[in-house]
Amino acid sequence: MLSEAGENFKEWLIEKGLGMSTAGDYSKFIERKLLLWLEGHSFLIEHLENQQLMHYIRYRKGAGIKPKTINSELRKISYLLEFKGLPDIAGTIRVKGVQRRIPHDLFTEKELDGIYNQFPGSRNPWTHEDTLRRYHVILGLKIYQGLQEQELQKLETIHLQLDKGRIYIPSTKRTNNRILDLKPFQVLPLHDYLLTDRRALYKNIEDDKRVFPASGLKRGMPRIREMINRYEPRLKSLHQIRPSVITNWLNHFNLREAQYMAGHKYVSSTERYRMDNLEDLQKELEKYHPLR
């Protein structure tokens, strides 16, 4: 059984957007492993410093625990420190030895704006106006809110808070739910799409609350990429857009804010977007990964 403090931590994690089972796992780790280890070494979490944290990491490495697991534990410690209002000394420390995919072929904010603004001009003579408008709306949600196809599929009309200029993005197995601002120029096209073009896509509009039909999204994604390639050949895949968006967010927002906006369950998922090439990433690893 979790103590009252553990239950409070669990509830706080759930309020932060973590799933119930994930929050329970975090709480159990803190109570059954970290706090017991601290007690055994006469350390207090309130006085935790880098030296004690390094001592814990070496202890876990000595027990044969893999770097990936230790890094997961560091994320849990980071949340605990934030919960207690203490300096987050665990937030930027990661153990080497975990392979990481490096974001590459990224676009700047200006380049993404160009992709969005030039899109209407990529229309073929046989591309219907309503199709072009729908694709442009979808592209905007990818470029300015970083939405993935699965999130677009789950999007319902009630999630569009157009009067407030906001959008609620439902959670998926890999991402947390969140509320993001819409760009002012996105609001009217979304409003018009809901009132006109969307109605033409559904045989029974009252029975389906989804903003975009799943079949249309599946067919539309490759067509959107093909249309963009007519003026931006660097775009090899629409999957390049989201990493670009998150990387650009990190130029304006702190790590936790960018984590929320991206819907990442773990801060380490956001951390890897701080650098966009191997040379800079290596420098970052040397700076924040003191263990050899």
C-alpha positions as CSV (number, residue, x, y, z in Angstrom):
1,M,0.0,0.0,0.0
2,L,1.2,3.5,-0.8
3,S,1.6,6.0,2.0
4,E,-0.5,9.1,2.0
5,A,2.5,11.0,0.6
6,G,2.8,8.4,-2.1
7,E,-0.9,8.8,-3.0
8,N,-0.6,12.6,-3.1
9,F,2.4,12.2,-5.5
10,K,0.4,9.7,-7.6
11,E,-2.6,12.1,-7.8
12,W,-0.3,15.0,-8.8
13,L,1.2,12.9,-11.6
14,I,-2.2,12.1,-12.9
15,E,-3.1,15.8,-12.9
16,K,0.1,16.3,-14.9
17,G,-1.3,14.1,-17.6
18,L,0.3,10.7,-16.8
19,G,-1.8,7.6,-17.1
20,M,-3.1,6.0,-13.9
21,S,-0.9,2.9,-14.3
22,T,2.2,5.0,-15.1
23,A,1.6,7.3,-12.1
24,G,1.2,4.2,-9.9
25,D,4.5,2.8,-11.2
26,Y,6.3,6.1,-10.5
27,S,4.9,6.2,-7.0
28,K,5.9,2.6,-6.2
29,F,9.4,3.2,-7.4
30,I,9.8,6.3,-5.2
31,E,8.5,4.5,-2.1
32,R,9.9,1.0,-2.6
33,K,13.3,1.8,-4.1
34,L,14.5,5.4,-4.0
35,L,13.3,6.4,-0.5
36,L,14.4,3.1,1.0
37,W,17.9,3.6,-0.5
38,L,18.0,7.2,0.7
39,E,17.0,6.1,4.2
40,G,19.7,3.3,4.2
41,H,22.3,5.9,3.4
42,S,20.9,8.6,5.8
43,F,20.1,10.9,2.9
44,L,17.1,13.2,2.8
45,I,15.3,13.9,-0.5
46,E,15.0,17.5,0.5
47,H,18.8,17.7,0.7
48,L,19.6,15.6,-2.4
49,E,22.6,16.9,-4.3
50,N,24.5,15.8,-7.4
51,Q,27.0,13.8,-5.3
52,Q,24.3,11.7,-3.7
53,L,22.5,11.2,-7.1
54,M,25.7,10.1,-8.7
55,H,26.2,7.7,-5.8
56,Y,22.7,6.2,-6.5
57,I,23.4,5.9,-10.2
58,R,26.7,4.0,-9.6
59,Y,24.9,1.8,-7.1
60,R,22.3,0.9,-9.8
61,K,25.0,0.3,-12.4
62,G,26.9,-1.9,-10.0
63,A,23.7,-4.0,-9.6
64,G,23.7,-4.6,-13.3
65,I,20.8,-2.3,-14.1
66,K,20.8,-1.2,-17.8
67,P,21.3,2.5,-18.7
68,K,17.8,2.7,-20.2
69,T,16.2,1.6,-16.9
70,I,18.4,4.0,-14.9
71,N,17.4,6.8,-17.1
72,S,13.8,5.9,-16.6
73,E,14.4,6.1,-12.8
74,L,16.0,9.5,-13.2
75,R,12.9,10.7,-15.0
76,K,10.8,9.5,-12.0
77,I,13.1,11.3,-9.6
78,S,12.9,14.4,-11.7
79,Y,9.1,14.4,-11.3
80,L,9.4,13.8,-7.5
81,L,11.7,16.8,-7.2
82,E,9.3,19.0,-9.1
83,F,6.4,17.7,-7.0
84,K,8.3,18.8,-3.8
85,G,9.3,22.1,-5.3
86,L,13.0,21.2,-5.1
87,P,15.8,21.9,-7.7
88,D,15.5,19.4,-10.5
89,I,19.1,18.0,-10.5
90,A,17.9,14.8,-12.1
91,G,16.3,16.5,-15.1
92,T,19.4,16.8,-17.3
93,I,21.4,13.8,-16.2
94,R,21.3,10.7,-18.3
95,V,23.5,7.6,-18.3
96,K,25.4,6.9,-21.5
97,G,24.9,3.7,-23.4
98,V,21.3,4.2,-24.7
99,Q,21.0,4.4,-28.5
100,R,19.0,7.5,-29.6
101,R,17.6,8.4,-32.9
102,I,18.8,11.8,-34.0
103,P,16.3,14.3,-35.5
104,H,17.6,15.3,-38.9
105,D,16.5,17.1,-42.1
106,L,14.7,19.6,-40.0
107,F,13.0,22.8,-41.2
108,T,13.2,26.2,-39.5
109,E,10.1,28.1,-38.5
110,K,10.4,30.4,-41.6
111,E,10.7,27.3,-43.9
112,L,7.6,25.7,-42.3
113,D,5.7,29.0,-42.8
114,G,6.8,28.9,-46.4
115,I,5.5,25.3,-46.8
116,Y,2.2,26.3,-45.4
117,N,1.8,29.5,-47.3
118,Q,2.8,28.1,-50.7
119,F,0.6,25.0,-50.4
120,P,-2.5,26.5,-52.1
121,G,-0.4,27.2,-55.2
122,S,0.5,23.5,-55.5
123,R,-3.0,22.6,-56.7
124,N,-3.4,20.5,-59.9
125,P,-6.2,21.4,-62.3
126,W,-8.0,18.2,-61.1
127,T,-7.7,18.9,-57.4
128,H,-11.1,20.0,-56.1
129,E,-11.2,23.2,-54.1
130,D,-12.8,21.5,-51.0
131,T,-10.0,18.9,-51.1
132,L,-7.3,21.6,-51.3
133,R,-8.9,23.5,-48.3
134,R,-9.1,20.3,-46.2
135,Y,-5.5,19.4,-46.9
136,H,-4.4,22.9,-46.1
137,V,-6.2,22.7,-42.7
138,I,-4.6,19.4,-42.0
139,L,-1.2,20.7,-42.9
140,G,-1.7,23.7,-40.6
141,L,-2.4,21.4,-37.7
142,K,0.8,19.5,-38.4
143,I,3.0,22.6,-38.8
144,Y,1.7,24.8,-36.0
145,Q,0.5,22.2,-33.4
146,G,2.7,19.3,-34.3
147,L,-0.2,16.8,-34.7
148,Q,0.5,13.2,-35.7
149,E,-1.9,11.3,-38.0
150,Q,-3.2,9.2,-35.1
151,E,-4.1,12.4,-33.2
152,L,-5.8,13.8,-36.3
153,Q,-7.8,10.6,-36.5
154,K,-9.0,11.0,-32.9
155,L,-9.8,14.7,-33.2
156,E,-13.6,15.4,-32.6
157,T,-15.5,18.6,-33.3
158,I,-15.9,19.2,-29.5
159,H,-12.1,19.4,-29.3
160,L,-12.0,22.6,-31.5
161,Q,-12.5,25.6,-29.2
162,L,-12.6,28.1,-32.0
163,D,-14.2,30.8,-30.0
164,K,-11.1,30.7,-27.7
165,G,-8.6,30.1,-30.4
166,R,-7.6,26.7,-28.9
167,I,-7.6,23.0,-29.7
168,Y,-7.8,20.1,-27.3
169,I,-5.6,17.2,-28.5
170,P,-6.7,13.8,-27.1
171,S,-4.2,11.4,-25.8
172,T,-2.9,8.3,-27.6
173,K,-0.9,5.3,-26.4
174,R,2.3,7.3,-27.0
175,T,1.3,10.9,-26.2
176,N,-0.6,12.8,-23.5
177,N,-3.6,15.0,-24.0
178,R,-3.0,18.8,-24.1
179,I,-4.5,22.1,-25.1
180,L,-2.7,24.3,-27.6
181,D,-3.3,27.7,-29.1
182,L,-4.3,28.0,-32.7
183,K,-2.7,30.5,-34.9
184,P,-5.2,33.4,-35.7
185,F,-5.1,32.5,-39.4
186,Q,-6.2,28.9,-38.6
187,V,-9.5,29.7,-37.0
188,L,-11.5,30.9,-40.0
189,P,-10.5,28.0,-42.3
190,L,-11.3,25.5,-39.6
191,H,-14.7,27.2,-39.0
192,D,-15.5,27.1,-42.7
193,Y,-14.4,23.5,-43.0
194,L,-16.7,22.4,-40.2
195,L,-19.7,24.2,-41.7
196,T,-19.2,23.2,-45.3
197,D,-16.6,20.8,-46.6
198,R,-16.8,18.4,-43.6
199,R,-20.5,18.0,-44.1
200,A,-19.9,16.8,-47.7
201,L,-17.5,14.1,-46.4
202,Y,-20.0,12.3,-44.1
203,K,-23.2,10.5,-45.2
204,N,-24.6,11.0,-41.7
205,I,-22.9,14.0,-40.2
206,E,-24.8,13.7,-36.9
207,D,-23.5,10.2,-36.1
208,D,-19.8,10.9,-36.6
209,K,-18.1,13.5,-34.4
210,R,-14.7,13.1,-36.0
211,V,-13.2,16.2,-37.6
212,F,-11.6,14.2,-40.4
213,P,-12.6,10.8,-41.7
214,A,-9.9,8.2,-41.1
215,S,-10.0,6.9,-44.7
216,G,-9.6,10.4,-46.0
217,L,-6.6,11.0,-43.8
218,K,-4.9,7.8,-45.0
219,R,-5.4,8.7,-48.6
220,G,-4.6,12.4,-48.1
221,M,-1.2,12.2,-46.3
222,P,0.8,11.0,-49.3
223,R,-1.1,13.4,-51.6
224,I,-0.2,16.3,-49.3
225,R,3.5,15.3,-49.4
226,E,3.4,15.1,-53.2
227,M,1.8,18.5,-53.4
228,I,4.5,20.0,-51.1
229,N,7.3,18.3,-53.2
230,R,6.3,20.4,-56.2
231,Y,7.8,23.4,-54.5
232,E,9.8,21.9,-51.5
233,P,11.8,18.8,-52.6
234,R,13.6,18.6,-49.3
235,L,10.5,17.2,-47.7
236,K,10.9,13.4,-48.1
237,S,8.2,12.5,-45.6
238,L,5.6,14.3,-43.5
239,H,7.3,12.8,-40.5
240,Q,9.9,15.5,-40.9
241,I,7.4,18.1,-39.8
242,R,6.8,17.2,-36.2
243,P,10.5,17.0,-35.2
244,S,11.0,20.3,-36.9
245,V,8.1,21.8,-34.9
246,I,9.4,20.5,-31.6
247,T,12.9,21.6,-32.2
248,N,11.7,25.1,-33.0
249,W,9.5,25.2,-29.9
250,L,12.6,24.6,-27.8
251,N,14.0,27.9,-29.1
252,H,11.1,29.7,-27.4
253,F,10.0,27.5,-24.5
254,N,11.6,25.7,-21.7
255,L,12.0,21.9,-21.7
256,R,8.9,21.2,-19.6
257,E,6.7,23.6,-21.7
258,A,7.9,22.0,-24.9
259,Q,7.3,18.5,-23.4
260,Y,3.7,19.5,-22.7
261,M,3.1,21.0,-26.1
262,A,4.5,17.9,-27.8
263,G,2.5,15.6,-25.6
264,H,5.6,13.6,-24.6
265,K,5.1,11.3,-21.7
266,Y,8.8,11.5,-20.8
267,V,11.0,14.6,-20.7
268,S,13.8,12.6,-22.3
269,S,11.7,12.3,-25.5
270,T,11.7,16.1,-25.7
271,E,15.4,16.4,-24.8
272,R,16.6,14.8,-28.0
273,Y,15.1,17.5,-30.1
274,R,17.4,20.1,-28.5
275,M,20.1,19.4,-31.2
276,D,19.7,18.7,-34.9
277,N,23.1,17.3,-35.8
278,L,25.5,14.7,-34.4
279,E,28.3,17.2,-33.7
280,D,26.1,19.4,-31.5
281,L,24.4,16.4,-29.9
282,Q,27.8,15.0,-28.9
283,K,28.7,18.3,-27.2
284,E,25.4,18.2,-25.4
285,L,26.1,14.6,-24.2
286,E,29.5,15.5,-22.9
287,K,28.0,18.4,-21.0
288,Y,25.1,16.6,-19.4
289,H,26.3,13.0,-19.2
290,P,29.1,13.0,-16.6
291,L,29.2,9.2,-16.2
292,R,31.7,7.1,-18.2
